[in-house]
Amino acid sequence: MTSQSRLPRRPGRRSRRGFTLIEVLVALLVFSFGILGLAGFQALVTRNSVEASERGRAALMANELVAAMWTARSTTPSEADQVAWKARVEDPTVLGLPDGTGDIIPLDDDVGTVLIKITWTSVVRGGQTSTYITEFAFPPDTENEGS
């Protein structure tokens, strides 16, 4: 008596033909969310890059005025220097900012400190106003203190 063991039946070829329509649609949905996420991330990176560029230009403009003050050894630059500086801040074609304004605000202290304030309309914030403020004062003159 020979016994023949029965092997489990293999599934037919029909069940191994490929993906079903639902699996394809789910894969397409997951892929679409991934692409939308990448597009959103790219928009955020571009916005932050433009905003950093605006702030960088404002800092350069403030540093330009500080350099003029160092050269003049005074926290009140000449009228011609102030007018030229304000014109550059207001002109977005030459490193300036959109609707930019620059102000020098003297503080009431013994050192002669001034605030340099640059205001502009931010392109990436939907027309909101952005402001960059820096404070400048000459350090105490240490060469003449011991005499």
Backbone as JSON Lines, residues from 0, in Angstrom:
{"i":0,"aa":"M","n":[0.83,-1.14,0.0],"ca":[0.0,0.0,0.0],"c":[0.89,1.23,0.0]}
{"i":1,"aa":"T","n":[0.73,1.91,-0.97],"ca":[1.48,3.14,-1.1],"c":[0.6,4.3,-0.7]}
{"i":2,"aa":"S","n":[1.18,5.05,0.08],"ca":[0.38,6.2,0.49],"c":[0.91,7.44,-0.22]}
{"i":3,"aa":"Q","n":[0.04,8.11,-0.68],"ca":[0.39,9.35,-1.38],"c":[-0.02,10.51,-0.49]}
{"i":4,"aa":"S","n":[0.96,11.32,-0.13],"ca":[0.61,12.46,0.68],"c":[0.11,13.58,-0.22]}
{"i":5,"aa":"R","n":[-0.87,14.17,0.3],"ca":[-1.43,15.26,-0.51],"c":[-0.74,16.58,-0.14]}
{"i":6,"aa":"L","n":[-0.26,17.23,-1.12],"ca":[0.34,18.55,-0.94],"c":[-0.76,19.6,-0.95]}
{"i":7,"aa":"P","n":[-0.53,20.63,-0.18],"ca":[-1.55,21.68,-0.24],"c":[-1.65,22.24,-1.65]}
{"i":8,"aa":"R","n":[-2.82,22.63,-1.97],"ca":[-3.03,23.11,-3.33],"c":[-2.41,24.5,-3.49]}
{"i":9,"aa":"R","n":[-1.77,24.62,-4.56],"ca":[-1.23,25.93,-4.9],"c":[-2.33,26.82,-5.39]}
{"i":10,"aa":"P","n":[-2.24,28.06,-5.01],"ca":[-3.25,28.95,-5.55],"c":[-3.1,29.05,-7.06]}
{"i":11,"aa":"G","n":[-4.17,29.25,-7.69],"ca":[-4.14,29.31,-9.14],"c":[-3.41,30.55,-9.64]}
{"i":12,"aa":"R","n":[-3.15,30.56,-10.89],"ca":[-2.41,31.68,-11.48],"c":[-3.21,32.98,-11.39]}
{"i":13,"aa":"R","n":[-4.46,32.9,-11.28],"ca":[-5.28,34.1,-11.22],"c":[-4.94,34.99,-10.04]}
{"i":14,"aa":"S","n":[-4.64,34.43,-8.87],"ca":[-4.39,35.25,-7.69],"c":[-3.01,35.89,-7.7]}
{"i":15,"aa":"R","n":[-2.16,35.51,-8.6],"ca":[-0.8,36.08,-8.64],"c":[-0.6,37.0,-9.83]}
{"i":16,"aa":"R","n":[-1.61,37.51,-10.4],"ca":[-1.47,38.28,-11.62],"c":[-0.92,39.68,-11.4]}
{"i":17,"aa":"G","n":[-1.09,40.29,-10.27],"ca":[-0.59,41.64,-10.07],"c":[-1.41,42.39,-9.05]}
{"i":18,"aa":"F","n":[-1.21,43.69,-9.07],"ca":[-1.89,44.55,-8.1],"c":[-3.36,44.71,-8.48]}
{"i":19,"aa":"T","n":[-4.14,44.88,-7.48],"ca":[-5.53,45.19,-7.74],"c":[-5.67,46.68,-7.93]}
{"i":20,"aa":"L","n":[-6.78,47.09,-8.38],"ca":[-7.02,48.51,-8.63],"c":[-6.95,49.31,-7.33]}
{"i":21,"aa":"I","n":[-7.43,48.76,-6.24],"ca":[-7.39,49.47,-4.95],"c":[-5.95,49.67,-4.51]}
{"i":22,"aa":"E","n":[-5.1,48.7,-4.67],"ca":[-3.7,48.84,-4.27],"c":[-3.01,49.92,-5.1]}
{"i":23,"aa":"V","n":[-3.33,49.97,-6.37],"ca":[-2.74,51.0,-7.23],"c":[-3.22,52.38,-6.8]}
{"i":24,"aa":"L","n":[-4.49,52.53,-6.49],"ca":[-5.03,53.82,-6.06],"c":[-4.43,54.25,-4.72]}
{"i":25,"aa":"V","n":[-4.25,53.34,-3.8],"ca":[-3.64,53.68,-2.51],"c":[-2.19,54.12,-2.72]}
{"i":26,"aa":"A","n":[-1.46,53.41,-3.57],"ca":[-0.07,53.79,-3.85],"c":[-0.02,55.18,-4.51]}
{"i":27,"aa":"L","n":[-0.94,55.44,-5.4],"ca":[-1.0,56.75,-6.05],"c":[-1.33,57.86,-5.05]}
{"i":28,"aa":"L","n":[-2.21,57.57,-4.1],"ca":[-2.56,58.53,-3.07],"c":[-1.36,58.84,-2.18]}
{"i":29,"aa":"V","n":[-0.63,57.83,-1.76],"ca":[0.57,58.03,-0.92],"c":[1.61,58.83,-1.69]}
{"i":30,"aa":"F","n":[1.82,58.51,-2.94],"ca":[2.77,59.24,-3.78],"c":[2.35,60.71,-3.93]}
{"i":31,"aa":"S","n":[1.06,60.95,-4.11],"ca":[0.55,62.32,-4.27],"c":[0.78,63.15,-3.01]}
{"i":32,"aa":"F","n":[0.53,62.56,-1.83],"ca":[0.8,63.27,-0.58],"c":[2.28,63.6,-0.44]}
{"i":33,"aa":"G","n":[3.13,62.71,-0.85],"ca":[4.57,62.97,-0.8],"c":[4.97,64.13,-1.7]}
{"i":34,"aa":"I","n":[4.44,64.16,-2.9],"ca":[4.75,65.25,-3.84],"c":[4.2,66.57,-3.31]}
{"i":35,"aa":"L","n":[2.99,66.56,-2.76],"ca":[2.43,67.8,-2.18],"c":[3.27,68.29,-1.01]}
{"i":36,"aa":"G","n":[3.76,67.37,-0.2],"ca":[4.63,67.76,0.91],"c":[5.91,68.4,0.43]}
{"i":37,"aa":"L","n":[6.5,67.83,-0.6],"ca":[7.73,68.41,-1.16],"c":[7.46,69.8,-1.76]}
{"i":38,"aa":"A","n":[6.34,69.96,-2.42],"ca":[6.02,71.28,-3.0],"c":[5.82,72.32,-1.89]}
{"i":39,"aa":"G","n":[5.14,71.93,-0.82],"ca":[4.95,72.84,0.31],"c":[6.27,73.21,0.97]}
{"i":40,"aa":"F","n":[7.14,72.23,1.1],"ca":[8.46,72.47,1.69],"c":[9.27,73.42,0.81]}
{"i":41,"aa":"Q","n":[9.2,73.25,-0.49],"ca":[9.92,74.13,-1.42],"c":[9.42,75.56,-1.31]}
{"i":42,"aa":"A","n":[8.11,75.73,-1.19],"ca":[7.54,77.08,-1.04],"c":[8.01,77.72,0.26]}
{"i":43,"aa":"L","n":[8.06,76.95,1.34],"ca":[8.52,77.47,2.63],"c":[9.99,77.87,2.56]}
{"i":44,"aa":"V","n":[10.81,77.06,1.92],"ca":[12.24,77.37,1.79],"c":[12.43,78.64,0.97]}
{"i":45,"aa":"T","n":[11.68,78.78,-0.09],"ca":[11.8,79.99,-0.92],"c":[11.38,81.23,-0.14]}
{"i":46,"aa":"R","n":[10.3,81.13,0.61],"ca":[9.84,82.27,1.42],"c":[10.88,82.66,2.46]}
{"i":47,"aa":"N","n":[11.44,81.69,3.14],"ca":[12.45,81.99,4.16],"c":[13.72,82.57,3.53]}
{"i":48,"aa":"S","n":[14.05,82.13,2.35],"ca":[15.23,82.65,1.66],"c":[15.05,84.12,1.29]}
{"i":49,"aa":"V","n":[13.89,84.47,0.78],"ca":[13.63,85.86,0.41],"c":[13.61,86.74,1.66]}
{"i":50,"aa":"E","n":[12.99,86.25,2.74],"ca":[12.95,87.03,3.98],"c":[14.36,87.23,4.55]}
{"i":51,"aa":"A","n":[15.19,86.21,4.49],"ca":[16.57,86.34,4.96],"c":[17.35,87.33,4.1]}
{"i":52,"aa":"S","n":[17.07,87.33,2.81],"ca":[17.72,88.29,1.92],"c":[17.34,89.73,2.27]}
{"i":53,"aa":"E","n":[16.05,89.95,2.56],"ca":[15.61,91.29,2.95],"c":[16.3,91.73,4.24]}
{"i":54,"aa":"R","n":[16.32,90.85,5.23],"ca":[16.96,91.2,6.51],"c":[18.45,91.42,6.34]}
{"i":55,"aa":"G","n":[19.08,90.63,5.49],"ca":[20.51,90.81,5.22],"c":[20.8,92.15,4.57]}
{"i":56,"aa":"R","n":[19.94,92.55,3.63],"ca":[20.14,93.86,3.0],"c":[19.95,94.99,4.01]}
{"i":57,"aa":"A","n":[18.97,94.84,4.92],"ca":[18.77,95.86,5.95],"c":[20.0,95.95,6.86]}
{"i":58,"aa":"A","n":[20.56,94.82,7.22],"ca":[21.76,94.81,8.07],"c":[22.94,95.46,7.35]}
{"i":59,"aa":"L","n":[23.09,95.19,6.06],"ca":[24.17,95.82,5.28],"c":[24.0,97.33,5.24]}
{"i":60,"aa":"M","n":[22.75,97.78,5.07],"ca":[22.5,99.22,5.03],"c":[22.83,99.87,6.38]}
{"i":61,"aa":"A","n":[22.46,99.21,7.47],"ca":[22.77,99.75,8.8],"c":[24.29,99.78,9.02]}
{"i":62,"aa":"N","n":[24.98,98.73,8.61],"ca":[26.44,98.69,8.76],"c":[27.12,99.75,7.91]}
{"i":63,"aa":"E","n":[26.54,100.06,6.76],"ca":[27.09,101.12,5.91],"c":[27.05,102.46,6.63]}
{"i":64,"aa":"L","n":[25.94,102.73,7.32],"ca":[25.83,103.98,8.06],"c":[26.78,103.99,9.26]}
{"i":65,"aa":"V","n":[26.91,102.86,9.94],"ca":[27.85,102.77,11.07],"c":[29.28,103.04,10.58]}
{"i":66,"aa":"A","n":[29.63,102.53,9.41],"ca":[30.97,102.78,8.86],"c":[31.17,104.27,8.6]}
{"i":67,"aa":"A","n":[30.15,104.94,8.11],"ca":[30.25,106.38,7.89],"c":[30.42,107.12,9.22]}
{"i":68,"aa":"M","n":[29.75,106.63,10.25],"ca":[29.88,107.26,11.58],"c":[31.28,107.05,12.14]}
{"i":69,"aa":"W","n":[31.82,105.84,11.95],"ca":[33.2,105.57,12.41],"c":[34.18,106.48,11.69]}
{"i":70,"aa":"T","n":[33.97,106.65,10.39],"ca":[34.87,107.5,9.61],"c":[34.81,108.94,10.11]}
{"i":71,"aa":"A","n":[33.61,109.42,10.39],"ca":[33.44,110.79,10.86],"c":[33.73,110.93,12.36]}
{"i":72,"aa":"R","n":[33.89,109.81,13.05],"ca":[34.09,109.78,14.52],"c":[32.98,110.56,15.24]}
{"i":73,"aa":"S","n":[31.76,110.37,14.72],"ca":[30.6,111.05,15.3],"c":[29.36,110.2,15.05]}
{"i":74,"aa":"T","n":[28.41,110.25,16.0],"ca":[27.16,109.52,15.79],"c":[26.15,110.33,14.98]}
{"i":75,"aa":"T","n":[26.55,111.51,14.55],"ca":[25.71,112.3,13.67],"c":[26.45,112.51,12.36]}
{"i":76,"aa":"P","n":[26.16,111.68,11.36],"ca":[26.84,111.84,10.07],"c":[26.41,113.15,9.4]}
{"i":77,"aa":"S","n":[27.18,113.55,8.43],"ca":[26.88,114.8,7.73],"c":[25.53,114.69,7.02]}
{"i":78,"aa":"E","n":[24.95,115.84,6.75],"ca":[23.65,115.87,6.07],"c":[23.71,115.18,4.72]}
{"i":79,"aa":"A","n":[24.82,115.38,3.99],"ca":[24.97,114.76,2.67],"c":[25.03,113.23,2.8]}
{"i":80,"aa":"D","n":[25.76,112.73,3.83],"ca":[25.83,111.28,4.04],"c":[24.46,110.7,4.4]}
{"i":81,"aa":"Q","n":[23.7,111.42,5.23],"ca":[22.38,110.95,5.62],"c":[21.43,110.89,4.42]}
{"i":82,"aa":"V","n":[21.45,111.93,3.61],"ca":[20.56,111.97,2.44],"c":[20.92,110.85,1.46]}
{"i":83,"aa":"A","n":[22.21,110.66,1.21],"ca":[22.64,109.6,0.29],"c":[22.28,108.22,0.84]}
{"i":84,"aa":"W","n":[22.46,108.02,2.14],"ca":[22.14,106.73,2.75],"c":[20.64,106.45,2.67]}
{"i":85,"aa":"K","n":[19.83,107.44,3.0],"ca":[18.38,107.25,2.95],"c":[17.91,106.98,1.52]}
{"i":86,"aa":"A","n":[18.54,107.61,0.55],"ca":[18.18,107.36,-0.85],"c":[18.49,105.92,-1.25]}
{"i":87,"aa":"R","n":[19.62,105.38,-0.76],"ca":[19.96,103.99,-1.07],"c":[19.01,103.01,-0.38]}
{"i":88,"aa":"V","n":[18.6,103.33,0.84],"ca":[17.65,102.46,1.55],"c":[16.32,102.4,0.81]}
{"i":89,"aa":"E","n":[15.9,103.52,0.26],"ca":[14.6,103.61,-0.41],"c":[14.59,103.03,-1.81]}
{"i":90,"aa":"D","n":[15.76,102.79,-2.41],"ca":[15.82,102.34,-3.8],"c":[16.06,100.83,-3.87]}
{"i":91,"aa":"P","n":[15.02,100.03,-4.15],"ca":[15.2,98.57,-4.18],"c":[16.04,98.07,-5.36]}
{"i":92,"aa":"T","n":[16.32,98.94,-6.33],"ca":[17.14,98.5,-7.45],"c":[18.63,98.53,-7.13]}
{"i":93,"aa":"V","n":[19.01,99.24,-6.07],"ca":[20.41,99.31,-5.67],"c":[20.56,98.87,-4.22]}
{"i":94,"aa":"L","n":[20.29,97.63,-3.94],"ca":[20.45,97.03,-2.61],"c":[19.42,97.5,-1.59]}
{"i":95,"aa":"G","n":[18.62,98.49,-1.94],"ca":[17.63,98.98,-0.99],"c":[16.46,98.01,-0.83]}
{"i":96,"aa":"L","n":[15.44,98.47,-0.14],"ca":[14.3,97.62,0.18],"c":[13.01,98.24,-0.33]}
{"i":97,"aa":"P","n":[11.99,97.41,-0.61],"ca":[10.72,97.96,-1.09],"c":[10.07,98.86,-0.03]}
{"i":98,"aa":"D","n":[9.73,100.06,-0.42],"ca":[9.16,101.07,0.49],"c":[10.04,101.27,1.72]}
{"i":99,"aa":"G","n":[11.34,101.21,1.53],"ca":[12.27,101.31,2.65],"c":[12.44,102.73,3.16]}
{"i":100,"aa":"T","n":[12.58,102.83,4.47],"ca":[12.89,104.11,5.11],"c":[13.96,103.86,6.16]}
{"i":101,"aa":"G","n":[14.87,104.8,6.28],"ca":[15.92,104.69,7.28],"c":[15.92,105.9,8.19]}
{"i":102,"aa":"D","n":[16.04,105.65,9.48],"ca":[16.03,106.73,10.47],"c":[17.18,106.57,11.44]}
{"i":103,"aa":"I","n":[17.7,107.7,11.89],"ca":[18.72,107.73,12.93],"c":[18.06,108.4,14.14]}
{"i":104,"aa":"I","n":[17.92,107.65,15.22],"ca":[17.21,108.14,16.4],"c":[18.21,108.3,17.54]}
{"i":105,"aa":"P","n":[18.54,109.53,17.93],"ca":[19.46,109.72,19.07],"c":[18.77,109.35,20.38]}
{"i":106,"aa":"L","n":[19.51,108.68,21.26],"ca":[19.0,108.34,22.58],"c":[19.52,109.35,23.59]}
{"i":107,"aa":"D","n":[18.77,109.58,24.61],"ca":[19.18,110.52,25.66],"c":[20.05,109.79,26.67]}
{"i":108,"aa":"D","n":[21.33,109.73,26.39],"ca":[22.28,109.13,27.35],"c":[23.58,109.91,27.28]}
{"i":109,"aa":"D","n":[24.48,109.63,28.18],"ca":[25.75,110.37,28.25],"c":[26.73,109.95,27.15]}
{"i":110,"aa":"V","n":[26.53,108.79,26.58],"ca":[27.48,108.25,25.6],"c":[27.21,108.78,24.2]}
{"i":111,"aa":"G","n":[26.0,109.17,23.92],"ca":[25.66,109.61,22.57],"c":[25.22,108.46,21.69]}
{"i":112,"aa":"T","n":[24.52,107.51,22.26],"ca":[24.06,106.33,21.52],"c":[22.95,106.71,20.55]}
{"i":113,"aa":"V","n":[22.94,106.04,19.41],"ca":[21.88,106.24,18.43],"c":[21.3,104.88,18.04]}
{"i":114,"aa":"L","n":[20.04,104.9,17.66],"ca":[19.4,103.73,17.08],"c":[19.31,103.95,15.58]}
{"i":115,"aa":"I","n":[19.66,102.93,14.84],"ca":[19.5,102.97,13.39],"c":[18.32,102.05,13.09]}
{"i":116,"aa":"K","n":[17.27,102.63,12.54],"ca":[16.03,101.89,12.3],"c":[15.72,101.89,10.81]}
{"i":117,"aa":"I","n":[15.58,100.68,10.26],"ca":[15.24,100.53,8.84],"c":[13.91,99.79,8.77]}
{"i":118,"aa":"T","n":[12.95,100.38,8.07],"ca":[11.63,99.8,7.93],"c":[11.33,99.61,6.45]}
{"i":119,"aa":"W","n":[10.68,98.5,6.1],"ca":[10.33,98.23,4.71],"c":[9.07,97.37,4.65]}
{"i":120,"aa":"T","n":[8.48,97.3,3.47],"ca":[7.33,96.44,3.24],"c":[7.84,95.09,2.76]}
{"i":121,"aa":"S","n":[7.55,94.07,3.53],"ca":[8.06,92.73,3.22],"c":[7.29,92.13,2.05]}
{"i":122,"aa":"V","n":[8.02,91.63,1.09],"ca":[7.42,91.01,-0.09],"c":[6.77,89.68,0.3]}
{"i":123,"aa":"V","n":[7.42,88.9,1.14],"ca":[6.93,87.56,1.46],"c":[5.89,87.53,2.56]}
{"i":124,"aa":"R","n":[5.71,88.61,3.27],"ca":[4.72,88.64,4.35],"c":[3.43,89.3,3.93]}
{"i":125,"aa":"G","n":[3.21,89.38,2.66],"ca":[1.95,89.93,2.17],"c":[1.77,91.41,2.44]}
{"i":126,"aa":"G","n":[2.83,92.16,2.36],"ca":[2.73,93.61,2.53],"c":[2.85,94.08,3.97]}
{"i":127,"aa":"Q","n":[3.18,93.2,4.89],"ca":[3.38,93.63,6.27],"c":[4.69,94.4,6.38]}
{"i":128,"aa":"T","n":[4.76,95.24,7.4],"ca":[5.95,96.03,7.61],"c":[6.97,95.24,8.43]}
{"i":129,"aa":"S","n":[8.21,95.26,7.98],"ca":[9.3,94.64,8.73],"c":[10.24,95.74,9.19]}
{"i":130,"aa":"T","n":[10.92,95.49,10.31],"ca":[11.8,96.5,10.88],"c":[13.11,95.86,11.32]}
{"i":131,"aa":"Y","n":[14.2,96.55,11.06],"ca":[15.53,96.15,11.54],"c":[16.05,97.31,12.36]}
{"i":132,"aa":"I","n":[16.44,97.04,13.61],"ca":[16.94,98.09,14.5],"c":[18.29,97.65,15.06]}
{"i":133,"aa":"T","n":[19.24,98.57,15.02],"ca":[20.53,98.32,15.66],"c":[20.92,99.56,16.46]}
{"i":134,"aa":"E","n":[21.68,99.32,17.49],"ca":[22.1,100.4,18.39],"c":[23.59,100.62,18.2]}
{"i":135,"aa":"F","n":[23.99,101.88,18.17],"ca":[25.4,102.18,17.96],"c":[25.87,103.27,18.92]}
{"i":136,"aa":"A","n":[27.03,103.03,19.52],"ca":[27.7,104.03,20.36],"c":[29.19,103.77,20.25]}
{"i":137,"aa":"F","n":[29.96,104.84,20.29],"ca":[31.4,104.67,20.28],"c":[31.85,104.08,21.61]}
{"i":138,"aa":"P","n":[32.81,103.18,21.58],"ca":[33.33,102.69,22.86],"c":[34.1,103.8,23.55]}
{"i":139,"aa":"P","n":[34.24,103.71,24.87],"ca":[34.99,104.75,25.59],"c":[36.42,104.83,25.07]}
{"i":140,"aa":"D","n":[36.94,106.01,25.03],"ca":[38.3,106.21,24.55],"c":[39.27,105.8,25.65]}
{"i":141,"aa":"T","n":[39.87,104.63,25.51],"ca":[40.74,104.1,26.57],"c":[42.17,104.63,26.46]}
{"i":142,"aa":"E","n":[42.55,105.22,25.34],"ca":[43.91,105.72,25.19],"c":[44.16,106.94,26.08]}
{"i":143,"aa":"N","n":[43.15,107.78,26.25],"ca":[43.32,109.02,26.99],"c":[42.87,108.93,28.43]}
{"i":144,"aa":"E","n":[42.4,107.76,28.89],"ca":[41.88,107.64,30.25],"c":[42.98,107.7,31.32]}
{"i":145,"aa":"G","n":[44.12,107.14,31.09],"ca":[45.17,107.1,32.1],"c":[45.97,108.37,32.2]}
{"i":146,"aa":"S","n":[45.83,109.31,31.34],"ca":[46.65,110.51,31.32],"c":[46.16,111.56,32.27]}
